[in-house]
Amino acid sequence: QVQLVESGGGLVQPGGSLRLSCAVSGNSFSIYYMGWYRQAPGKQRDLVAQIFYDGSTNYPDSAVKGRFTISRDNAKNTMYLQMNSLKPEDTAVYYCKLRAQNFENYWGEGTLVTVSS
C-alpha cells in the first residue's frame, strides 16, 4: 500500500509564497512520475506540474510557468511545489499523485491553498 500525504497549504495574500510537500510512504515501488494537480471549486482537476523518474520536469499549465517549481528529495521520499507570486486564481485544493512504473496511480487527500487579501 502506498500513501501520499500533502501539507503546507493555507491562507496567503496575493503576491505571497507557499511550499507544498507530499510525503510518500508504503511498499517499495518504481516511480514513473509524480505530479501536482489542483482543483478549484466547480472546476475539473488539472495537472500543474510533473517530475519524472529521471528528474525531468513538465509544467503543462502556462499560468504557473515561472512562478511554480516542482522538486523532490529522494532521501526524504518527499516531493515539493514551491509557489511564488501567488494570485487569487491559484486558489484550489492541491493534490499530489504518484504514477508507478506498473501504471498504478496513487493520490493524496489534498491540501487547500487560499490566496486572498
Backbone torsions as a table, in degrees:
resi	resn	phi	psi	omega
1	GLN	NA	133.0	179.4
2	VAL	-108.6	135.0	177.7
3	GLN	-122.8	138.1	176.1
4	LEU	-122.4	130.3	-179.6
5	VAL	-127.9	117.6	178.0
6	GLU	-88.8	153.2	173.5
7	SER	-154.6	167.1	175.2
8	GLY	104.6	-5.2	177.9
9	GLY	-73.1	171.8	179.0
10	GLY	160.0	-166.6	179.8
11	LEU	-97.3	130.3	179.8
12	VAL	-141.3	148.9	178.7
13	GLN	-78.3	154.7	175.1
14	PRO	-53.9	136.7	-176.5
15	GLY	90.3	-9.0	-178.9
16	GLY	-83.4	-176.3	-177.0
17	SER	-131.1	151.8	171.9
18	LEU	-143.5	152.7	171.4
19	ARG	-122.8	119.5	176.5
20	LEU	-91.6	147.4	176.6
21	SER	-124.7	148.7	175.4
22	CYS	-133.3	107.9	-179.8
23	ALA	-92.9	132.4	-176.8
24	VAL	-110.7	133.9	176.5
25	SER	-144.1	166.2	177.4
26	GLY	123.2	-157.6	-176.4
27	ASN	-65.2	153.5	178.1
28	SER	-66.8	147.3	-177.2
29	PHE	-163.9	165.8	176.0
30	SER	-105.9	126.9	-177.6
31	ILE	-86.4	135.4	169.0
32	TYR	-91.1	-53.4	170.3
33	TYR	-153.1	163.8	168.3
34	MET	-124.8	150.6	-176.3
35	GLY	-148.4	160.1	171.9
36	TRP	-109.3	131.7	175.7
37	TYR	-121.1	159.6	174.1
38	ARG	-139.6	151.0	-179.7
39	GLN	-137.4	112.6	176.8
40	ALA	-85.0	159.1	-179.7
41	PRO	-55.6	128.8	177.9
42	GLY	76.9	6.1	-178.3
43	LYS	-121.4	167.5	179.1
44	GLN	-79.4	165.1	177.4
45	ARG	-82.6	125.0	-176.0
46	ASP	-118.8	148.2	176.6
47	LEU	-75.0	131.8	179.8
48	VAL	-103.9	-45.7	-176.3
49	ALA	-158.3	149.1	177.9
50	GLN	-130.2	150.5	169.1
51	ILE	-133.0	126.4	-172.9
52	PHE	-93.0	173.0	-175.4
53	TYR	-59.2	-27.1	-177.9
54	ASP	-93.2	5.3	178.7
55	GLY	92.2	-7.7	178.7
56	SER	-70.6	154.2	-175.6
57	THR	-126.6	159.8	179.5
58	ASN	-145.7	135.7	178.8
59	TYR	-125.8	86.7	-175.7
60	PRO	-71.0	-19.5	179.5
61	ASP	-91.0	107.5	-176.6
62	SER	-63.8	-21.2	-178.0
63	ALA	-68.1	-18.4	-177.0
64	VAL	-108.4	-8.6	-178.7
65	LYS	-59.7	133.2	-179.1
66	GLY	85.7	-12.4	179.4
67	ARG	-112.9	-34.8	-177.7
68	PHE	-108.0	144.2	176.8
69	THR	-134.6	125.1	177.5
70	ILE	-96.8	143.2	178.8
71	SER	-155.0	173.0	177.7
72	ARG	-148.6	154.9	174.7
73	ASP	-121.5	101.6	-175.6
74	ASN	-63.1	-33.2	-178.8
75	ALA	-66.0	-29.9	-179.3
76	LYS	-100.8	0.1	-176.9
77	ASN	51.7	44.7	-175.0
78	THR	-133.7	139.3	175.0
79	MET	-112.2	150.1	-176.9
80	TYR	-128.3	157.3	168.4
81	LEU	-134.5	107.4	174.9
82	GLN	-85.6	121.8	-177.1
83	MET	-118.1	117.6	-179.6
84	ASN	-116.4	163.7	178.3
85	SER	48.4	50.1	-175.2
86	LEU	-66.4	146.0	-178.6
87	LYS	-122.5	157.3	178.6
88	PRO	-55.1	-32.2	-180.0
89	GLU	-72.7	-6.5	173.6
90	ASP	-82.8	-6.0	179.2
91	THR	-61.8	125.2	-177.2
92	ALA	-177.8	170.3	166.2
93	VAL	-88.6	128.0	-178.5
94	TYR	-103.5	128.9	-178.0
95	TYR	-118.2	143.7	170.4
96	CYS	-104.1	149.4	-177.6
97	LYS	-135.2	143.0	173.5
98	LEU	-121.5	126.4	170.9
99	ARG	-107.8	121.3	-179.4
100	ALA	-83.6	167.9	179.3
101	GLN	-63.9	-23.9	177.9
102	ASN	-87.9	11.9	175.6
103	PHE	74.1	7.7	173.1
104	GLU	-74.7	144.6	-179.5
105	ASN	-114.7	140.3	177.8
106	TYR	-130.3	140.8	-177.5
107	TRP	-125.4	150.0	169.6
108	GLY	-87.0	176.9	-177.7
109	GLU	-82.3	-17.0	178.6
110	GLY	99.5	154.4	175.7
111	THR	-137.3	135.4	-174.0
112	LEU	-86.1	130.3	173.1
113	VAL	-115.7	124.0	178.5
114	THR	-121.9	121.9	179.2
115	VAL	-110.4	110.3	-174.9
116	SER	-159.7	148.1	175.5
117	SER	-93.6	NA	NA
